[in-house]
Amino acid sequence: MLLIRSLIFNLFLYTGIVLVFLTAIPTLLMPPKFALFFGKFLGHYVVFVVRFFLSTKVEFKGTENIPKTKKYFVASAHQSMFETFALQSILDYPVFILKKELLKIPLFGHYLKKIKSIEIIRDTTTRDNLSFFDKIANMVKNENRPLLIFPQGTRVKFEERIPFKKGAGRIYEALNIPCIPVALNSGKVWPKIGFIKYPGKITISFLQLIEPGMEREIFLKILEKKIYDEMDTIK
């Protein structure tokens, strides 16, 4: 039963993604807001197929903590593909930080460039990486969109508690704006590896703001503790 359910889910998931990408091709010649609209639509679509085909409840907690009038950035736990889509359904057209290799994917990479995603080459020191934090600061200053980062650096299993990357602290210091921590348990339904998906409940919890102004090492410890403590309550 799980195999059949997962097969149907994946069929509708990837068919829907491909159809949205094809429908949105004209937006590559339009202002970014049009491509961003399709990204938000895709976020709602992914939440729908998870709810419908996996019989899974999706709950967004703490959305009242998202500022309505001031700049902020989001630091989210990362366990599956789900949150990369689903967070777009809640947040106001987030800016993504991503591996430079993703920009080379046909069509998909063009969309990522169109919505002004910020690329980084991992584990290297390049001229582009040295100006990475300046790029982020300029983007947040000039765009009325929140930055979305995954401080674990990669998808992890839902029970894992790996240390956060130091770059999250440097971003906090460079931006000097509030941070919203996000805890979740998506990996329990949609694991990082494997074809099978599981019914259950996905909770995405937006926690109280961490205000700017503290040392980046202290921020990182507080951020990690807040997210992992919340994840322990939503298993």
Residue, then its C-alpha position, 0 to 999 in steps of 0.5 A: m500500500l505504501l508503495i502504491r501511495s508513493l508511486i501515485f504521489n510522485l507521479f502527481l508531484y513531478t508531473g505538476i512540477v513539469l507542467v508549472f515549469l512549462t506554463a511559466i516559460p513566458t515569465l522568463l521574458m517578464p519581470p521577476k514577480f511573474a516567475l515568483f507567482f508561479g513559485k508560490f503556486l507550486g508551493h501550494y500545489v506541493v502542500f496539496v498533493v502531500r495532504f491529498f495523496l499521502s493522507t498527511k495533515v500539514e500544519f503551519k504554526g506561529t505564522e503570527n511571528i512573521p513580521k508584516t512591515k519590517k525586514y527579516f530573514v528565515a533560518s529553517a531546519h531542512q529535512s526534505m524537498f517539502e519545505t523548499f516548496a511549502l515555505q513559499s506558500i507562506l513567506d512573501y516570495p523568499v530569496f534562496i541561497l543555493k549551490k551554483e551547480l543548480l543554476k546549470i540545470p536546464l530551464f530550472g536554472h533559468y528560473l532560479k536566476k530569474i527570481k534572483s537566487i544567490e549562488i555559492i560554491r561550497d567548500t572553496t574560496t573564490r572571488d564570488n564567495l568572498s563577496f557572498f555576504d555583500k551580495i546577500a546584504n545588497m539583495v535584502k536592502n534592495e528587495n522587499r523579500p525575506l532571505l531563506i537559509f538552511p543553517q544545517g547546510t543540507r537535508v538531514k534525517f528528522e532525528e539528526r541534530i547536527p551543528f549549524k554552519k557558521g555561515a548562518g551567524r555571518i549572515y545574521e551579522a551582515l544583515n543586522i535584521p531579525c531572524i525567524p527560526v523555523a522548526l519542522n518534522s517533514g523528514k518523518v513523512w518525506p525522507k531525504i533519501g528513498f522513494i517511499k513516502y509515509p502518511g502522518k503529520i508535517t508541522i512547520s513551526f515559525l518561532q519567535l524572532i531573534e533580534p539583531g545585535m548580538e555576537r554571531e556565535i551567541f546567535l548561532k547557539i540560540l538559533e540552534k537551541k530554539i530550533y532543536d528544542e521545538m523539533d523535540t516537541i513536534k516529533 
